[in-house]
Amino acid sequence: MPTECIPEQFEFPRLEGRAVVAAFDGGRITTDAGALLLGAADRVIGLTRRFAACFKDARHAPFVEHSVQTLVTQRVVGIALGYEDLIDHDELRHDPVLAVLAGKLSAGRSDCAPLAGKSTLNRLERSRSEPSRYARIAADPEAIEALLVDLFLDAHATAPEQITLDLDATDDPLHGHQEGRFFHGYYDSYCYLPLYIFCGRHLLAAKLRPANIDAAAGAREEIARLVGQIRGRWPQVRILLRADSGFCRDELMTWAEENRVDYVFGLARNARLVEEITAELQTARAISEASGKPARRFKDFRWRTRKSWSCERRVIGKAEWTQNEANPRFVVTSLAPAEVEDGAKYLYERIYCARGEMENRIKECQLDLFADRTSSATMRANQLRLWFSSLAYVLMCALRRIGLAETEFATATCGTIRLKLLKIGALVRISVRRVSIAMASACPWRGVFAHAHAALQRAAG
């Protein structure tokens, strides 16, 4: 059967008396020239170099085509650029800008591309705890977990007086028969239930867990690990834990009280708690009905459960009347009563409610950086995929924090930064002495690019 050849030129309707023609003759062209900024940010924080050190490489060196650092750089930067699947790298392995970032412009063998394809990267993601005959690269989970905290600590020139660690669990929907797959009634789907811990925009932990557990399962161990590592560098820092009612567990609160860690957790309401703020609810209702607007009152009191708590604790009750009905809410905290007016209101509205910002960080990880792309058969491989996405997030945050401060992208999401600043078309020319990347002259963000480059150059200094 005869094949239809690709024509040399494609003709389109004439415009203003000119012929409009197109052809695949542009040479080396990339759509991701802005990724050079990711490479500059990587040089400042040393992310891919330090991440590669978390792997044991037992391959025979003379036969190695792609180093571990090349592989992890390719995968982390690929995720940051929006390439979520390993199969994307069968084309990306020829991309000249990604090759520049991975430090490998040409292959050592004639039958290889400069970068790795999907099969090689798949073997990396499916690595075991120890090298074996058929899996020569092994990831060290403890080292990767410690790296996330070290990158957070290194991001501060001096130790802060206080930090707030936000904890949350979220669903990671599954559409296959992965190991650890369970049906979760609240999310009404088969999923994993990963645990995230953030400090502001900094990601400190991303722990993949099955969905047949309590939301707070393993939280005490994770917090103990994080606090120990943080205080090893910052012994005097004050630490506050913040989370919703899913983490209001006596085990976690008792550990915090015994280790000089404060907390403010949501507290699930019940009839006894609502009865405690009956007077405040009546007052809020009267004010709301008189003004036609929602009204709030707060009560600060001591409280203890009948069985689950080991001691009495401070509780803040929010008595709110809105839309013609009561909306009571409660938090439990180890913080001492503030010596200011409306201390309970400040604690609830300014301290506890600020935890909602963490949900935006989780959305960035899952929607912009594909942290929910856990389609491998084993939990170990899916945990490694989660860490690749997590480190892509850390790299994007480093670019935003160091390079994009004082620009319109200083608080932009990872997806916005990628779309407007990393996806830049460019013509790449490689000679003996130079790699020249001619970016699109019409790029509307060229001034921001120049600002970011200068800031990253100073930081690398």
C-alpha positions as CSV (number, residue, x, y, z in Angstrom):
1,M,0.0,0.0,0.0
2,P,1.5,3.3,-1.0
3,T,2.3,5.8,1.8
4,E,1.4,9.5,1.7
5,C,4.6,11.5,2.0
6,I,4.8,14.7,4.1
7,P,4.8,17.6,1.7
8,E,7.8,20.0,1.9
9,Q,5.5,23.0,2.4
10,F,2.0,23.5,3.7
11,E,0.0,26.3,2.0
12,F,-2.6,28.4,3.8
13,P,-4.9,31.2,2.5
14,R,-3.1,34.3,1.4
15,L,-3.0,37.3,3.7
16,E,-2.6,40.9,2.5
17,G,-1.2,39.8,-0.8
18,R,1.3,37.4,0.7
19,A,1.5,33.7,0.5
20,V,1.3,31.8,3.8
21,V,3.4,28.7,3.9
22,A,4.7,26.4,6.6
23,A,7.2,23.6,6.8
24,F,9.0,21.3,9.3
25,D,12.4,22.9,8.5
26,G,13.1,25.0,11.6
27,G,15.8,22.7,13.0
28,R,16.3,22.3,16.7
29,I,13.3,24.1,18.3
30,T,12.0,23.8,21.8
31,T,8.8,25.0,23.4
32,D,10.3,25.0,26.9
33,A,13.2,27.5,26.8
34,G,12.0,29.1,30.0
35,A,13.1,25.9,31.8
36,L,16.6,27.5,31.9
37,L,15.3,29.4,34.9
38,L,14.5,26.0,36.6
39,G,18.1,25.0,35.9
40,A,19.4,28.2,37.5
41,A,17.2,27.7,40.6
42,D,18.4,24.1,40.8
43,R,22.0,25.3,40.9
44,V,21.2,27.6,43.8
45,I,19.6,25.0,46.0
46,G,21.3,21.9,44.6
47,L,18.1,19.9,44.5
48,T,18.8,17.4,41.7
49,R,22.3,16.8,42.9
50,R,21.2,16.1,46.4
51,F,18.2,14.1,45.3
52,A,20.4,11.9,43.1
53,A,22.5,11.2,46.3
54,C,19.5,9.5,47.8
55,F,19.8,6.6,45.3
56,K,22.3,3.7,45.4
57,D,23.7,3.0,42.0
58,A,25.1,-0.5,41.6
59,R,25.4,-0.4,37.8
60,H,28.8,-1.2,36.2
61,A,30.2,2.3,35.4
62,P,31.7,1.7,32.0
63,F,28.3,0.6,30.6
64,V,26.3,3.4,32.2
65,E,24.8,5.8,29.6
66,H,22.6,7.9,31.8
67,S,23.7,8.9,35.3
68,V,21.3,8.9,38.2
69,Q,21.5,12.7,38.4
70,T,20.6,12.9,34.7
71,L,17.6,10.7,35.2
72,V,16.2,12.5,38.3
73,T,16.8,15.9,36.6
74,Q,15.0,14.8,33.5
75,R,12.0,13.5,35.5
76,V,11.7,16.4,38.0
77,V,12.1,19.1,35.4
78,G,9.8,17.2,33.0
79,I,7.0,17.2,35.7
80,A,7.6,20.9,36.4
81,L,7.2,21.6,32.6
82,G,3.9,19.7,32.5
83,Y,4.9,16.3,31.2
84,E,3.2,13.9,33.7
85,D,3.7,10.6,31.9
86,L,6.9,8.6,31.4
87,I,5.9,8.0,27.8
88,D,6.4,11.7,27.2
89,H,10.1,11.2,27.5
90,D,10.4,9.2,24.3
91,E,10.1,12.6,22.6
92,L,11.7,14.7,25.4
93,R,14.9,12.7,25.3
94,H,15.7,14.6,22.1
95,D,14.8,18.1,23.5
96,P,18.0,20.3,23.5
97,V,17.0,22.5,26.5
98,L,16.2,19.6,28.7
99,A,19.5,18.1,27.7
100,V,21.3,21.3,28.7
101,L,19.6,21.1,32.2
102,A,20.5,17.5,32.5
103,G,24.1,18.3,31.6
104,K,24.2,15.9,28.6
105,L,24.1,17.2,25.1
106,S,25.1,14.0,23.3
107,A,24.9,10.3,23.8
108,G,27.9,8.1,24.5
109,R,26.6,5.4,22.1
110,S,25.4,5.8,18.6
111,D,22.1,3.9,19.3
112,C,21.1,6.2,22.2
113,A,19.5,9.6,22.5
114,P,21.1,12.2,24.8
115,L,18.5,11.6,27.5
116,A,16.6,8.5,28.7
117,G,13.4,7.2,27.4
118,K,10.4,5.8,29.2
119,S,11.8,2.4,29.8
120,T,14.9,3.6,31.6
121,L,12.9,6.0,33.7
122,N,10.4,3.3,34.5
123,R,13.2,1.2,35.9
124,L,14.3,4.1,38.1
125,E,10.7,4.6,39.5
126,R,10.3,0.9,40.2
127,S,13.6,0.7,42.1
128,R,13.8,-1.5,45.2
129,S,15.1,-0.7,48.7
130,E,18.4,-2.4,47.8
131,P,20.0,-3.0,44.4
132,S,19.3,-6.4,42.9
133,R,20.4,-8.3,39.8
134,Y,17.7,-6.8,37.7
135,A,17.2,-3.5,39.5
136,R,20.5,-1.9,39.9
137,I,19.3,1.5,41.2
138,A,17.7,1.7,44.7
139,A,16.0,4.7,46.4
140,D,16.6,5.4,50.0
141,P,13.2,6.6,51.5
142,E,14.7,8.0,54.7
143,A,17.2,10.1,52.8
144,I,14.5,11.5,50.5
145,E,12.3,12.4,53.5
146,A,15.2,14.1,55.2
147,L,16.1,16.0,52.0
148,L,12.6,17.7,51.9
149,V,13.2,19.0,55.4
150,D,16.8,20.0,54.7
151,L,15.7,22.0,51.6
152,F,13.2,23.8,53.8
153,L,15.8,24.6,56.4
154,D,18.3,25.8,53.8
155,A,15.7,28.2,52.4
156,H,16.1,30.4,55.6
157,A,19.2,32.5,56.1
158,T,18.5,32.7,59.8
159,A,16.3,30.7,62.1
160,P,12.8,32.1,62.5
161,E,11.4,32.6,66.0
162,Q,8.3,30.6,65.2
163,I,7.0,28.3,62.4
164,T,3.6,26.8,61.8
165,L,3.3,23.2,60.4
166,D,0.1,22.5,58.6
167,L,-1.1,18.9,58.4
168,D,-3.8,17.6,56.1
169,A,-4.9,14.4,54.4
170,T,-6.4,14.3,50.9
171,D,-7.7,11.8,48.5
172,D,-5.6,10.4,45.6
173,P,-8.2,8.7,43.3
174,L,-7.2,5.3,41.8
175,H,-8.6,3.9,38.6
176,G,-6.8,0.5,38.6
177,H,-5.9,-2.3,41.0
178,Q,-2.9,-0.7,42.7
179,E,-1.4,-2.2,45.9
180,G,-3.1,-0.6,48.9
181,R,-6.2,0.3,47.0
182,F,-9.3,0.8,49.3
183,F,-12.7,2.4,49.0
184,H,-13.1,5.5,51.1
185,G,-16.7,6.4,52.0
186,Y,-16.2,10.1,52.5
187,Y,-14.6,10.6,49.0
188,D,-16.9,7.9,47.5
189,S,-14.1,6.4,45.5
190,Y,-11.1,4.0,45.5
191,C,-8.1,6.0,46.5
192,Y,-4.9,6.5,48.5
193,L,-5.0,8.9,51.5
194,P,-1.6,10.8,51.4
195,L,-0.5,12.9,54.4
196,Y,0.9,16.4,53.5
197,I,2.8,18.7,55.9
198,F,3.6,22.3,54.8
199,C,5.1,25.3,56.4
200,G,3.7,28.2,54.5
201,R,4.5,27.4,50.9
202,H,7.3,24.9,51.8
203,L,6.6,21.2,51.5
204,L,8.1,19.2,54.3
205,A,6.5,15.8,53.9
206,A,4.3,13.8,51.4
207,K,3.5,10.4,52.8
208,L,1.5,8.0,50.7
209,R,-0.9,5.9,52.7
210,P,-3.8,3.4,52.0
211,A,-7.3,4.8,52.5
212,N,-8.5,2.3,55.1
213,I,-6.9,4.2,58.0
214,D,-7.7,7.2,60.2
215,A,-6.7,10.6,58.7
216,A,-4.2,11.1,61.6
217,A,-2.6,7.6,61.3
218,G,1.2,8.0,61.4
219,A,1.0,11.8,62.0
220,R,2.7,11.6,65.4
221,E,5.6,9.7,63.9
222,E,6.0,12.1,61.0
223,I,5.8,15.2,63.3
224,A,8.3,13.6,65.7
225,R,10.7,13.1,62.8
226,L,10.2,16.6,61.4
227,V,10.5,18.3,64.8
228,G,13.7,16.4,65.6
229,Q,15.3,17.4,62.3
230,I,14.2,21.0,62.6
231,R,15.4,21.4,66.2
232,G,18.7,19.8,65.3
233,R,19.3,23.0,63.2
234,W,17.1,25.5,65.1
235,P,17.0,24.4,68.7
236,Q,15.1,27.5,70.0
237,V,12.4,27.7,67.3
238,R,8.8,27.7,68.5
239,I,6.6,25.2,66.6
240,L,2.9,25.3,66.2
241,L,0.9,22.4,64.7
242,R,-2.3,23.3,62.8
243,A,-4.9,20.9,61.4
244,D,-8.6,20.1,61.1
245,S,-10.6,17.8,63.4
246,G,-9.3,14.7,61.6
247,F,-6.0,15.2,63.5
248,C,-7.5,16.0,66.9
249,R,-6.2,12.8,68.5
250,D,-5.1,12.4,72.1
251,E,-1.9,10.6,71.0
252,L,-0.7,13.6,68.9
253,M,-1.8,16.3,71.4
254,T,-0.1,14.5,74.3
255,W,3.1,14.1,72.3
256,A,3.1,17.8,71.5
257,E,2.5,18.8,75.1
258,E,5.4,16.6,76.2
259,N,7.8,18.0,73.6
260,R,7.3,21.8,73.8
261,V,5.2,21.9,70.6
262,D,2.0,24.0,70.5
263,Y,-1.1,23.0,68.5
264,V,-4.5,24.3,67.4
265,F,-6.7,21.6,65.9
266,G,-10.3,21.6,64.8
267,L,-12.7,19.7,67.2
268,A,-15.7,17.8,65.9
269,R,-18.8,19.2,67.5
270,N,-21.2,17.1,69.6
271,A,-24.2,17.8,71.8
272,R,-22.2,18.5,74.9
273,L,-20.0,21.0,73.1
274,V,-23.0,22.8,71.6
275,E,-24.7,22.9,75.0
276,E,-21.6,24.7,76.4
277,I,-22.1,27.7,74.0
278,T,-25.9,27.8,74.2
279,A,-26.0,31.4,75.6
280,E,-23.6,32.6,73.0
281,L,-25.6,31.1,70.2
282,Q,-28.8,32.8,71.5
283,T,-26.9,36.2,71.6
284,A,-25.6,35.7,68.1
285,R,-29.1,34.8,66.9
286,A,-30.6,37.9,68.4
287,I,-28.0,40.1,66.8
288,S,-28.3,38.4,63.4
289,E,-32.1,38.7,63.4
290,A,-31.9,42.4,64.3
291,S,-29.2,43.3,61.8
292,G,-30.1,40.8,59.0
293,K,-26.5,39.8,58.8
294,P,-24.5,36.8,60.2
295,A,-23.3,37.2,63.7
296,R,-20.6,35.5,65.8
297,R,-19.7,35.2,69.4
298,F,-16.8,33.3,71.0
299,K,-16.4,31.4,74.2
300,D,-13.1,30.3,75.8
301,F,-13.5,27.3,78.2
302,R,-11.8,24.2,79.6
303,W,-13.2,20.9,78.4
304,R,-12.5,17.1,78.4
305,T,-14.0,14.2,76.6
306,R,-15.5,11.4,78.6
307,K,-13.1,8.7,77.4
308,S,-10.7,9.6,74.6
309,W,-8.7,12.5,76.1
310,S,-6.1,11.9,78.9
311,C,-6.6,15.4,80.4
312,E,-8.6,18.7,80.3
313,R,-7.7,21.1,77.5
314,R,-8.5,24.6,76.3
315,V,-11.3,24.9,73.8
316,I,-12.5,27.8,71.7
317,G,-16.2,27.7,70.7
318,K,-17.5,29.8,67.8
319,A,-21.2,30.5,68.2
320,E,-22.4,31.7,64.8
321,W,-25.8,32.4,63.4
322,T,-26.0,32.6,59.7
323,Q,-28.7,32.0,57.0
324,N,-31.3,31.6,59.8
325,E,-29.5,28.7,61.4
326,A,-26.8,27.9,63.9
327,N,-23.3,27.1,62.7
328,P,-21.2,26.2,65.8
329,R,-17.5,25.4,65.4
330,F,-14.8,24.4,67.9
331,V,-11.0,24.2,68.1
332,V,-8.7,22.8,70.8
333,T,-5.4,24.4,71.5
334,S,-2.4,24.3,73.8
335,L,-1.8,28.1,73.4
336,A,-2.3,30.1,76.6
337,P,-5.1,32.7,76.7
338,A,-3.9,35.9,75.0
339,E,-3.7,39.0,77.1
340,V,-5.6,41.0,74.6
341,E,-9.3,41.7,74.0
342,D,-11.1,39.1,71.8
343,G,-8.2,36.7,72.2
344,A,-10.5,33.7,71.4
345,K,-11.7,35.4,68.2
346,Y,-8.2,36.2,67.1
347,L,-7.1,32.6,67.7
348,Y,-10.0,31.2,65.7
349,E,-10.2,33.7,62.8
350,R,-6.5,34.6,62.4
351,I,-4.6,31.6,63.5
352,Y,-6.8,28.5,62.9
353,C,-8.7,29.7,59.8
354,A,-5.4,30.5,58.0
355,R,-4.9,26.7,57.6
356,G,-7.2,26.9,54.6
357,E,-4.3,28.3,52.6
358,M,-2.7,24.8,52.8
359,E,-5.4,23.4,50.6
360,N,-4.2,25.6,47.8
361,R,-0.7,24.2,48.1
362,I,-2.1,20.6,47.9
363,K,-4.1,21.7,44.7
364,E,-0.8,23.0,43.2
365,C,0.9,19.6,43.9
366,Q,-2.0,17.6,42.5
367,L,-3.3,19.7,39.7
368,D,-0.2,21.5,38.5
369,L,2.5,18.9,39.3
370,F,0.6,15.6,39.0
371,A,1.1,14.3,42.6
372,D,-2.0,12.2,42.1
373,R,-0.5,10.3,39.1
374,T,0.0,7.1,41.1
375,S,-0.8,4.5,38.5
376,S,2.1,2.1,39.2
377,A,1.2,-1.4,40.6
378,T,3.1,-1.1,43.9
379,M,2.9,1.5,46.7
380,R,6.6,1.8,46.8
381,A,6.7,3.0,43.1
382,N,3.8,5.3,43.7
383,Q,5.5,6.8,46.7
384,L,8.5,7.5,44.6
385,R,6.3,9.1,42.0
386,L,4.8,11.3,44.7
387,W,8.3,12.4,45.8
388,F,9.2,13.2,42.2
389,S,6.2,15.5,42.0
390,S,7.0,16.9,45.5
391,L,10.5,17.8,44.5
392,A,9.2,19.4,41.3
393,Y,7.0,21.5,43.5
394,V,10.0,22.4,45.7
395,L,12.0,23.4,42.6
396,M,9.2,25.6,41.3
397,C,8.9,27.2,44.8
398,A,12.6,28.0,44.7
399,L,12.2,29.7,41.4
400,R,9.2,31.7,42.7
401,R,10.9,32.6,46.0
402,I,14.4,33.5,44.7
403,G,13.9,34.5,41.1
404,L,10.3,35.9,41.0
405,A,10.2,37.9,44.3
406,E,9.0,41.5,43.7
407,T,7.4,40.5,40.3
408,E,3.8,39.8,39.4
409,F,4.6,36.1,39.7
410,A,5.7,36.3,43.4
411,T,2.5,34.6,44.5
412,A,1.5,32.9,41.2
413,T,0.7,29.2,41.1
414,C,3.1,26.7,39.6
415,G,0.7,26.3,36.7
416,T,0.7,30.0,35.9
417,I,4.5,30.2,36.1
418,R,4.8,27.3,33.8
419,L,2.4,28.6,31.2
420,K,3.7,32.2,31.1
421,L,7.4,31.9,31.9
422,L,8.6,28.4,31.1
423,K,6.7,27.7,27.9
424,I,8.7,29.9,25.6
425,G,9.5,28.9,22.1
426,A,13.1,29.1,21.0
427,L,15.5,28.1,18.2
428,V,18.5,26.1,19.6
429,R,21.9,26.2,17.8
430,I,24.7,24.0,19.1
431,S,28.2,24.6,17.9
432,V,31.7,23.5,19.2
433,R,31.9,26.6,21.4
434,R,28.4,27.6,22.2
435,V,24.8,26.5,22.8
436,S,22.7,29.5,21.6
437,I,19.0,29.6,22.5
438,A,17.1,32.2,20.5
439,M,13.9,32.8,22.4
440,A,10.7,34.3,20.8
441,S,11.0,38.0,20.5
442,A,7.3,38.5,21.1
443,C,7.4,36.9,24.6
444,P,5.4,39.3,26.8
445,W,7.3,38.3,29.9
446,R,10.8,38.9,28.8
447,G,11.3,41.6,31.5
448,V,10.3,39.2,34.2
449,F,12.6,36.5,32.7
450,A,15.5,39.0,32.8
451,H,14.7,39.9,36.5
452,A,14.5,36.2,37.5
453,H,17.8,35.5,35.7
454,A,19.6,38.3,37.5
455,A,18.2,37.3,40.9
456,L,19.2,33.7,40.5
457,Q,22.7,34.7,39.3
458,R,23.1,36.8,42.5
459,A,21.9,33.9,44.6
460,A,24.3,31.5,43.0
461,G,27.0,34.1,43.5
